[in-house]
Amino acid sequence: MNPIVSVFAASPNRGRGLARDMAVRWALAEVGQDHQLRLLSFADLKTPEHKARQSFGQIPTFETDGLTLFESGAIVLHIAETHGLLPVDPAARARAIAWMFAAVSTIEPVIVEREVAVLLEGDKPWTAERLPMLEARLRQRLDDLATWLGDKDWLEGDFSAGDIMMVCVLHRPAGALLMGDYPVLAAYVARAETRPAFQTAFAEQKTRSDAAHG
Ligand SMILES: N[C@@H](CCC(=O)N[C@@H](CS)C(=O)NCC(=O)O)C(=O)O
């Protein structure tokens, strides 16, 4: 059976590839694995049926023979391990997996924290005071990431699941906004975007979003 990936029926960001199923579908496209989509509304997400797949009532989920998986990073790791999207050498493999964790636990939180401050707390009296601090924290992470990347094409040797997770995180608006100040990171993201699998996954969700929103 082809895996089933749950996604937004109508993406709230209008198909800009920001929903977290993007990483999953990009990984599937990289390894040439066909899949089906389970299209869900916001109301569908909170049903007991979906919460049995994803306890927090979110997308994405991934269903394949005998396994229902949640958390985009865990799903990408599963695809990577079963289809060879990680280095074969054990040490290089461990380091590529470390970059997947770095994407979601070191880079994503500072990006999301800044987004939340602007989008959801913009009208709060403390936001103006907090924003410079949040931006400084984000810039520190981006500085360090750019230093690591230097003139490498990818985070750890060849392209891997670590790059999928990191590029998807850098795509988030608060990261994308600062890319102009980080030419090394901008070039890294651009390099990833030229990959046919990225373009396939991006076009798929854009087409779906256009159809849903009209
Ligand atoms: N850490 C989770 C986050 C999942 C997540 O935040 N999904 C969002 C869409 S990108 C969602 O379903 N939001 C709807 C909601 O939380 O009600 C993952 O990476 O899978």
The ligand as a MOL file (V3000), in Angstrom:
LIG
                    3D

  0  0  0     0  0            999 V3000
M  V30 BEGIN CTAB
M  V30 COUNTS 20 19 0 0 0
M  V30 BEGIN ATOM
M  V30 1 N 5.7580 19.3260 15.7950 0
M  V30 2 C 4.6540 18.9940 14.9060 0
M  V30 3 C 3.8650 20.2680 14.6310 0
M  V30 4 C 2.6240 19.9760 13.8240 0
M  V30 5 C 1.8570 21.2660 13.5690 0
M  V30 6 O 2.0640 22.3010 14.2250 0
M  V30 7 N 0.9240 21.1870 12.6080 0
M  V30 8 C 0.1300 22.3470 12.2990 0
M  V30 9 C 0.1880 22.6400 10.8160 0
M  V30 10 S 1.8120 23.0200 10.2890 0
M  V30 11 C -1.3230 22.0520 12.6420 0
M  V30 12 O -1.8010 20.9690 12.4190 0
M  V30 13 N -2.0150 23.0580 13.1710 0
M  V30 14 C -3.3850 22.9460 13.4940 0
M  V30 15 C -3.6010 22.8620 14.9770 0
M  V30 16 O -2.6300 22.7950 15.7410 0
M  V30 17 O -4.7570 22.8590 15.3610 0
M  V30 18 C 5.1900 18.3760 13.6130 0
M  V30 19 O 6.2860 18.7820 13.1830 0
M  V30 20 O 4.5410 17.4880 13.0270 0
M  V30 END ATOM
M  V30 BEGIN BOND
M  V30 1 1 1 2
M  V30 2 1 2 3
M  V30 3 1 2 18
M  V30 4 1 3 4
M  V30 5 1 4 5
M  V30 6 2 5 6
M  V30 7 1 5 7
M  V30 8 1 7 8
M  V30 9 1 8 9
M  V30 10 1 8 11
M  V30 11 1 9 10
M  V30 12 2 11 12
M  V30 13 1 11 13
M  V30 14 1 13 14
M  V30 15 1 14 15
M  V30 16 2 15 16
M  V30 17 1 15 17
M  V30 18 2 18 19
M  V30 19 1 18 20
M  V30 END BOND
M  V30 END CTAB
M  END
